[in-house]
């Protein structure tokens, strides 16, 4: 097996796998042997979603990480999600199939710069979107997800001054929904910023009966066109409850796997981006593969750790989010 130094360079265990091995069966075996649970985000590849014990968005995954009795949490997602699991369950071993599965949004908000930004507004409450580093969460008063961002803001008195980061698009949408004047950090998700309004308009013309649904991380020009705006879970539920048979989906295309499973007979069309490859996959989410998941569980590497002092500081705003969400039935 690779040395830890080599592992850190590659981000994952690089080991030959017998091509005749039934990875689904082997992963199930490892889950029982190690008392492990696999948590997967909706943006993971279909094979990983199908083997996971729980599939969800950031809020649901945080809730599962907080309550699990497993000894090992295998997080099929990106780095900040695994960090959140470690913060909520510090006594558990948390594994990530590919250590380099990062996040462009998290990268857009370096903690040392955000700290200086925060110092300009000393009388403001800091709400950070969960798509950020553990260090940024430690600088926050409350964490939120796209599922509960509006409700989190509305739970505070109307005269509360608020900094919202790191996603400017989600923050602008929340400000519009709540009527609050939020101070926004200028960050964004590369996947949700590439959708082409022009191409979506043409696609809607070709599919006039299709509902256009979008994640609030998209730019305002795209959101203005949407029939429904919501988190990944919100988008999924909308397709299940809608009478429409066609949907144009403006978020990472991994969610379409669950939409198709829950809605047999309905058609889902990924919203077109403005790039030439016509893909709206998150390159970080897609770093995880079934093979890496198997090797990660077999070798219990790469392991995600968070310094004890950061865990202590970051846990409070996450727990506050979970408490508010629980009180609202989210």
C-alpha positions in Angstrom: 0.0 0.0 0.0 1.1 3.6 -0.5 3.0 5.4 2.2 1.0 8.3 3.8 3.2 10.8 2.0 2.3 9.2 -1.4 -1.3 9.0 -0.3 -1.4 12.7 0.5 0.0 13.5 -3.0 -2.6 11.4 -4.8 -5.4 11.9 -2.5 -6.5 8.3 -2.5 -5.2 4.8 -2.0 -3.9 3.6 -5.4 -4.0 -0.2 -5.4 -4.8 -2.8 -8.0 -8.2 -4.4 -7.7 -9.1 -7.8 -9.0 -11.4 -7.1 -11.9 -13.6 -10.1 -11.1 -14.4 -8.7 -7.6 -18.0 -7.9 -6.9 -17.4 -4.4 -5.4 -21.0 -4.1 -4.2 -20.8 -7.3 -2.2 -17.3 -6.5 -0.9 -18.4 -3.1 0.3 -21.4 -4.6 2.1 -19.1 -7.0 3.8 -16.7 -4.3 4.9 -19.7 -2.3 6.3 -20.6 -5.1 8.6 -17.0 -6.0 9.6 -16.1 -2.4 10.5 -19.5 -1.2 11.7 -19.4 1.4 9.0 -22.0 3.6 7.4 -21.8 5.2 4.0 -23.3 8.7 3.6 -23.5 9.9 0.0 -24.5 13.2 -1.5 -27.0 13.4 -4.3 -24.2 14.6 -6.6 -22.3 11.3 -6.4 -22.1 8.8 -9.3 -25.1 6.4 -9.4 -23.1 3.3 -8.2 -22.2 5.1 -5.0 -25.7 6.4 -4.5 -27.0 2.8 -4.9 -24.6 1.4 -2.3 -25.0 4.2 0.3 -26.9 3.7 3.5 -28.2 7.3 3.3 -28.4 9.7 0.4 -29.2 13.3 0.9 -28.3 17.0 0.8 -26.1 18.8 3.3 -28.7 19.2 6.0 -29.8 15.5 5.9 -26.2 14.3 5.8 -25.3 16.5 8.8 -28.3 15.1 10.7 -27.3 11.5 9.9 -23.7 12.2 10.9 -24.8 13.6 14.2 -27.0 10.6 15.2 -25.2 7.6 13.7 -24.1 4.8 16.0 -21.6 3.5 13.5 -17.9 3.4 14.4 -16.8 4.5 10.9 -18.4 7.1 8.7 -17.5 6.8 5.0 -18.4 10.1 3.4 -19.0 9.9 -0.3 -19.0 13.6 -0.9 -16.5 16.4 -0.6 -14.0 17.5 2.0 -16.1 20.0 3.9 -18.9 17.5 4.3 -16.5 14.9 5.8 -15.2 17.7 8.1 -18.8 18.4 9.3 -19.3 14.8 10.1 -16.1 14.7 12.1 -17.1 17.9 14.0 -20.5 16.4 14.9 -19.1 12.9 15.7 -15.5 13.5 16.9 -15.3 10.0 18.4 -15.9 8.4 15.0 -13.4 7.6 12.3 -14.4 9.6 9.2 -13.1 8.5 5.8 -13.3 10.2 2.4 -12.7 8.1 -0.8 -10.6 10.9 -2.4 -8.9 13.4 -0.1 -8.8 15.9 -3.0 -12.5 16.0 -3.4 -12.7 19.7 -2.5 -15.2 22.5 -3.3 -14.8 25.6 -5.4 -17.2 27.5 -3.2 -15.2 26.6 0.0 -12.0 27.6 -1.8 -13.6 31.0 -2.6 -13.6 32.0 1.0 -10.2 31.6 2.7 -10.7 31.8 6.5 -7.9 34.4 7.1 -9.5 36.8 4.6 -13.0 36.1 6.0 -11.8 36.9 9.5 -10.7 40.4 8.3 -14.0 40.9 6.5 -15.9 39.9 9.6 -13.9 42.5 11.7 -15.4 45.3 9.5 -18.8 44.4 10.9 -18.4 43.7 14.6 -22.1 44.1 15.4 -23.2 41.5 12.8 -24.3 37.9 13.3 -22.3 35.6 11.0 -24.3 33.0 9.1 -22.2 30.7 6.9 -23.4 28.2 4.3 -22.3 24.7 5.2 -20.3 24.6 1.9 -17.2 26.0 3.7 -14.2 24.8 5.6 -14.2 23.8 9.3 -12.1 26.9 10.0 -14.8 29.1 8.5 -17.5 27.4 10.5 -15.5 28.1 13.6 -15.7 31.9 12.8 -19.5 31.6 12.5 -22.5 32.1 14.8 -24.9 29.9 12.8 -24.4 27.5 9.9 -27.1 27.0 7.3 -27.8 24.9 4.2 -29.8 25.7 1.1 -32.7 23.8 2.7 -33.0 26.0 5.8 -31.1 29.2 4.9 -34.4 31.3 4.6 -35.7 29.9 7.9 -32.4 30.4 9.7 -32.4 34.1 8.7 -36.1 34.5 9.6 -35.5 32.9 13.0 -33.4 36.0 14.0 -35.1 39.3 15.1 -35.7 41.6 12.1 -33.3 44.2 13.4 -30.4 41.7 13.5 -27.5 42.7 11.3 -26.2 39.7 9.3 -23.1 38.7 7.4 -23.9 35.8 5.0 -21.2 33.8 3.3 -19.6 32.4 1.3 -22.2 32.0 -1.5 -23.3 35.4 -2.9 -26.0 33.8 -5.1 -27.6 31.9 -2.3 -27.3 35.0 -0.1 -28.9 37.3 -2.7 -31.8 34.8 -3.0 -32.2 34.6 0.8 -32.2 38.4 1.0 -34.9 38.6 -1.6 -37.0 35.9 0.1 -36.7 37.4 3.6 -36.5 41.1 2.8 -33.4 41.3 4.9 -30.4 43.4 4.1 -27.5 40.9 4.2 -23.8 41.7 3.9 -22.6 39.1 1.4 -19.2 37.6 0.9 -18.3 37.4 -2.8 -18.1 33.6 -3.3 -19.7 31.2 -5.7 -19.9 27.6 -6.8 -18.3 27.0 -10.2 -21.0 24.4 -11.2 -24.0 26.6 -10.5 -22.4 29.7 -12.1 -22.0 28.1 -15.6 -25.6 27.6 -16.6 -26.4 29.5 -19.8 -29.5 31.6 -19.7 -29.5 31.8 -23.5 -29.3 28.0 -23.9 -31.9 27.4 -21.2 -34.3 29.7 -23.0 -33.8 27.8 -26.3 -34.2 24.5 -24.4 -37.5 25.7 -22.9 -38.7 26.6 -26.4 -38.1 23.0 -27.5 -39.8 21.6 -24.4 -42.7 24.1 -23.6 -44.3 21.8 -21.1 -41.2 21.2 -19.1 -40.9 22.7 -15.6 -37.6 24.6 -15.1 -36.2 24.0 -11.6 -33.1 25.5 -10.1 -30.8 25.5 -7.1 -30.5 28.8 -5.3 -26.7 28.8 -5.9 -27.5 29.7 -9.5 -27.1 33.3 -10.7 -30.1 35.6 -10.4 -30.7 35.7 -14.2 -31.2 31.9 -14.2 -33.3 31.9 -11.0 -35.7 34.5 -12.5 -36.6 31.9 -15.2 -37.3 29.1 -12.7 -40.7 27.6 -12.0 -39.3 26.3 -8.7 -36.2 27.1 -6.7 -35.0 24.8 -3.9 -32.3 22.7 -2.4 -31.4 19.4 -3.9 -33.9 17.7 -1.6 -36.5 20.4 -2.4 -35.9 19.9 -6.2 -36.4 16.1 -5.8 -39.6 16.5 -3.8 -40.9 19.0 -6.3 -40.5 16.5 -9.2 -42.3 13.8 -7.1 -45.3 16.0 -6.3 -45.6 17.8 -9.6 -48.1 16.7 -12.3 -45.5 17.7 -15.0 -43.8 14.9 -16.9 -40.7 16.9 -18.1 -38.2 18.9 -16.0 -35.2 21.0 -16.9 -32.8 20.7 -14.0 -30.3 23.5 -13.1 -28.1 21.9 -10.5 -25.3 19.3 -10.6 -26.5 16.4 -12.8 -26.0 13.7 -10.1 -29.4 14.4 -8.6 -31.1 13.2 -11.8 -30.3 9.6 -10.8 -32.6 9.9 -7.8 -35.2 11.8 -9.7 -35.4 9.1 -12.3 -35.6 6.4 -9.6 -38.4 8.2 -7.8 -40.3 9.2 -10.9 -40.4 6.4 -13.5 -41.8 7.6 -16.8 -40.8 11.2 -16.2 -38.1 12.9 -18.3 -35.2 15.0 -16.8 -33.0 17.2 -18.8 -29.8 18.7 -17.4 -29.8 22.5 -17.9 -27.1 23.4 -20.4 -24.0 25.3 -19.2 -22.1 27.9 -21.2 -19.1 25.7 -21.8 -18.3 23.6 -24.9 -18.3 20.2 -23.2 -22.0 20.7 -22.3 -21.4 19.2 -18.9 -22.5 20.4 -15.5 -20.8 17.8 -13.3 -18.9 18.9 -10.2 -15.3 17.7 -10.9 -14.7 17.4 -7.1 -17.8 15.3 -6.4 -16.9 13.0 -9.3 -13.4 12.3 -8.0 -15.0 9.6 -5.8 -15.6 6.3 -7.5 -16.8 2.9 -6.4 -13.2 1.6 -6.6 -11.9 4.4 -4.4 -14.8 3.8 -2.0 -13.9 0.1 -1.7 -10.2 0.8 -1.1 -11.0 3.6 1.3 -13.1 1.2 3.5 -10.6 -1.7 3.1 -7.6 0.4 4.2 -9.4 3.0 6.4 -7.7 5.7 4.5 -7.8 8.6 3.7 -9.0 9.7 7.1 -10.3 13.2 7.7 -9.3 14.9 10.9 -10.1 18.3 12.4 -8.1 20.0 15.2 -9.7 19.7 18.6 -10.0 23.5 19.0 -11.7 23.9 15.7 -14.1 21.1 16.5 -15.0 22.9 19.7 -15.7 26.3 18.0 -17.3 24.9 14.8 -19.6 22.5 16.6 -21.7 25.3 18.2 -22.9 27.0 15.0 -23.7 23.6 13.4 -25.6 22.5 16.5 -27.5 25.7 16.5 -28.5 25.1 12.9 -29.7 21.6 13.7 -31.7 22.8 16.7 -33.4 25.5 14.6 -34.1 23.0 11.9 -35.5 20.5 14.3 -37.8 23.1 15.9 -39.1 24.0 12.4 -39.6 20.3 11.4 -37.0 20.5 8.7 
